[in-house]
Amino acid sequence: MVIVESAGISDVGRKRKGNEDSLFVDDELGLYVVADGMGGHQAGEVASSLVVKTMRDYMKQFKNNDDVGELAYTDKTLSRDANRLMSGVHLSNQVVHQISNSKTGYRGMGSTISAAYFTADTFIVANVGDSPIYLIRNSSVETLSVPHTVIAEQMAINPDAKFGKPFQHMLTRAMGIEKTVKPDICEVQCFKNDILVLASDGLSDKVAPKEVLDIADNRSPHKTCQMLVDLANERGGDDNITIIVLKVKAIRHEKSGIAGFFSRIIAG
């Protein structure tokens, strides 16, 4: 069992009138979600809210009940818990897509998702879109999420490619846009003092991963959240800023392993 200290903040920023981000923090479930919505007339807010609520309700049914019927999204290379998290993402995508197509005012709405789920001695992270997930371990930072953007995918092909501002947030995958979606997912061995940071691009556009490391490494999750929000706002606060910070305080019956052991499984 992993004992986690958690904190989360969602801030409207300095330029936007409304907040289209949503977050979910539940230490009992071991589930944490950030969703950044998109769409006019508050549709983005609706999409991100649907994502976190659907994830919550789907994952909640497995708490103390392994006999619950599961969705038919099974990847034999993933653990049971990773398949459950992935199924929750697929279901959330379906819900947003269906409501988007049933109401004219919500047509074309969508959302990103970044989620973390803790098991007995691992954590599983999944993402769709460009809301980052950082792992801080042994005073170094690594991005676990995979950015689904035009720029990221083109730069993987040609690192010297140049892009203008219109391409900065052009997503290649998002929740609710299509009937199906391909999340990226990985399961990582968990160690005491690991820190996970989930955020919307309102943070990552303004604060570099190394700066996240410097702020988070020796501070409480609550203090880290507040300092990161303040820093993003000081640098313009152009977008909504949502952050969840998770620090592993203890692992009961922790399995032995080589420090820094990292297991990555990519689905999709």
Secondary structure, 3 states (H helix, E strand, C coil): CEEEEEEEEEECCCCCCCCCEEEEEECCCCEEEEEEEECCCCHHHHHHHHHHHHHHHHHHCCCCCCCCCCCCCCCCCCCHHHHHHHHHHHHHHHHHHHHHHHCHHHCCCEECEEEEEECCCEEEEEEECCCCEEEEECCEEEECCCCCEHHHHHHHHCCCCCCCHHHCCCECCCECCCCCCCCEEEEEECCCCCEEEEECHHHHCCCCHHHHHHHHCCCCHHHHHHHHHHHHHHCCCCCCEEEEEEEEEEECCCCCCCCCCCCCCCCC
